[in-house]
Amino acid sequence: MSRNKKHSPRLRTIGMIYAREMRDQLRDRRTIMTIVVLPMLLYPLVGTLLLQIAQFTQQHAPKICIIGTENLPQSTPLIDGEGLADAYHEVQGNASFEFYEWRHLAQKASVAEIAQRFVDREAYDAVLLVPPHFELRHSDAETEDLVNSLHVVTSPSSDGAAIATERVYSVLGKWRDDIVSKELLDQGLASNILSPFTVQKKAVNAEAGTAMLWSKLLPFVMLIWAMTGAFYPAIDLVAGEKERGTLETLLCSPALRSEIVWGKLAAVTTFSTLTALLNVFSMTLTSTLIFRQMGLDPTGGSFGPPPLGSMMWLLLALLPLAALFSALALAVAAMARSSKEGQYYLMPLMMVSLPLVLLPMMPGMNLNTGTSLIPVTGMFLLVRALVESQYLLALMHLPMVAGVTFGCLWLATRWAQRQFEDEAVLFGGGEQWELRSWVRHFWRDRQAVPSPAQALACGVIILVGLFFGKLMVTEMPGNLAGLTKLLLTPQIGLILAPPLLMAIVMTTSLRETFRFRMPHWPALPIALLLGITMHPVYVTLGHLITDIYPISEQTQLALEPMTKLIATAPLWHIIFILAFIPALCEELAFRGFIFSGLVRGGGRSRAVVVSAIMFGISHGLLQQSIAATVMGLMLGWIALRTGSVLPCLIIHFTNNALSVSMSRIPDFGLQGTELFLTTNVDGSAMYQPIWTLMAAGLAFACLTYFYTLQSSDDEQAAMSGIVGPCPADPGLQPVA
């Protein structure tokens, strides 16, 4: 392990490992089938099926029935003989019409029942009813004996109902226009008086429209196949080598672990890129030929081959994303004991990544500061801007998109390298899990703090419970009692209860599980000072996040009743339900149970990051989640430095209390308040800029103090799974 830390990766060794992995994969028939054969066969087969379906739909013309032909007015005839009048053949299309008289059918049964029977038995796709006494409306006067409405009867289960209904509406619309024109001519008016102008749709750049269509479709296809092309080789290069027994030989070679990871990563990235490119090429070629065969040529339709420029931009976006998916696939595959087990991990990875590529396809999604910070989504929105020749917009957001993409790539690569450096991940977990043995040893083998798996399970239970709990809220409360119930129920029942019950059942020490330890005495007052001085920075961060991701008007209207209740309720009550209870419950859950479990086994960074992410997700709004995640990172770091949950609880409570009371502080009439706070145009309070800068400096000084603290010996014992008070550290004593 020391050799891996002292030496940097050597390109020659990485190249040798890359050549070895490429050679082994090219000898695998499954790899060749997935990368080359499947793309070349899949899309032509799909295209052939589309042609057959298109021919089938063209051969089945919609059948339409008109009942009550004798009731139609003869001033502007709609029917001529056994068919529609010549003026309506163009809008009729390929639909066939049949006619019945109302009085003949009325002798047998109700006409409405007969019409419904026609569509239920699929004898006709649509039935037009012309009731008796149907007359045209010539004035505003209404006559009780006259009927001015026609009725169209269709079946929702009929495949041709939509087409038939469209044909009926087209014919009736043309007939209505002819009636109006005739009436105007009879009155001596021009027939075009109701249409003083016409609107024609003209595409300025048809190629740009085609590029726009492809820029939405190709990213989805490229992502799916880039991920698929990365995952299966990664499974074979890691889990497959475990089964064959060749991974141990490779790890015992003079190659560094980082060199092994980079060599395998380069090979997986190559297969991922080739898979995506071959699939896109096959899909593009097949779709171009198929849609031209169906009459959707670019010169006369709306679908054509993608422009060469857009393909080049997509290729540039594919390379870093393929490397990102390859690193994730390699890290996930390292956890699998076999190729069969590794395949089970593909679906969760795809489900996490799929929303990121679906976002650019949604209407109204454009490249801006907020979307450029979303992994994968920002990259494809940048490509779309380049395809649309919006080079200035793309250049403005290029640094943010590149920073996020390569930052995620670096994190994924580091994770994969950490997986290969951990022998427990590579070769651990070989024992078979049995429910009976697990139940037998569950109570006997309890430890003072939860395991990482139990901590993750607790976090998942909390987040899932909050998700369904929010869905059950149908309306905002109208009084203070309802508001209190709405806020305390999820805090106590969904956030505090799961870790408390799990700690009682799964651990032997509530004090160690929830990290109730007294840190060195200056830590508590400095935590209070940090909570006060950090709040202006936190408020500024909230405004910045709101500017990047604005809150929708619908959300603001939904939160308005709660905001009014909070503004009029007693301050002590609001501080209790919005500051004290959330700080207590959330800190015990996230910096207590979850943190103490994740920090075991040397997972310092894991405990800080994962607990912060879960803490952020537990907040309802996206803007709150981002700010809470940032705050959670700081609280987790302080929990790690102090070894206690108490400083985090003080900081959390202080921040919440200032947030809910900030707008009321000017009403207290305290002297000197104007030095710290000012009032906006809308009446809300905000911090003075000079105080924000001073508070940031004081907060930095407080953080510097926590940085000087060393992780306690007790924390080191917790990370190795041996937990207990350490009397050698006088600055860390259990709470009396």
ABEGO torsion letter per residue (X at the ends): XAAAAABBBBAAAAAAAAAAAAAAAAABAAAAAAAAAAAAAAAAAAAAAAAAAAAAAAABBBBBBBBGAAABBAABBABBEABBBAAAAAAAEABBBBBBBAAAAAAABBAAAAAAAAAAAGABABBBBBBBGBBBBABABBBAABBABBBBBBBAABAAAAAAAAAAAAAAAAAAAAAAAAAAAAAGBBAAAABABBBBBBBABAAAAAAAAAAAAAAAAAAAAAAAAAAAAAAAAAAAAAAAGAAAAAAABABBAAAAAAAAAAAAAAAAAAAAAAAAAAAAAAAAAAAAAAGBBAAABABBBBBAAAAAAAAAAAAAAAAAAAAAAAAAAAABABAAAAAAAAAAAAAAAAAAAAAAABBGBBBBAAAAABBGAAAAAAAAAAAAGBAAAAAAAAAAAAAAAAAAAAAAAAAAAAAAABAAAAABGABBBBAAAAAAAAAAABBABBBAAAAAAAAAAAAAAAAAAAAABABBBABAAAAAAAAAAAAAAAAAAAAAAAAAAABABAAAAAGBBBBBAAAAAAAAAAAAAAAAAAAAAAAAAAAABBBBAAAAAAAAAAAAAAAABBAAAAAAAAAAAAAAAAAAAAABAAAAAAABGGBAAAAAAAAAAAAAAABABAAAAAAAAAAAAAAAAAAAAAGBAAAAAAAAAAAAAAAAAAAAAAAAGBBGAAAABBBBAAGBBBBBAAAAAAAAAAAAAAAAAAAABBBBAAAAAAAAGBBEBBAABAABBBBX
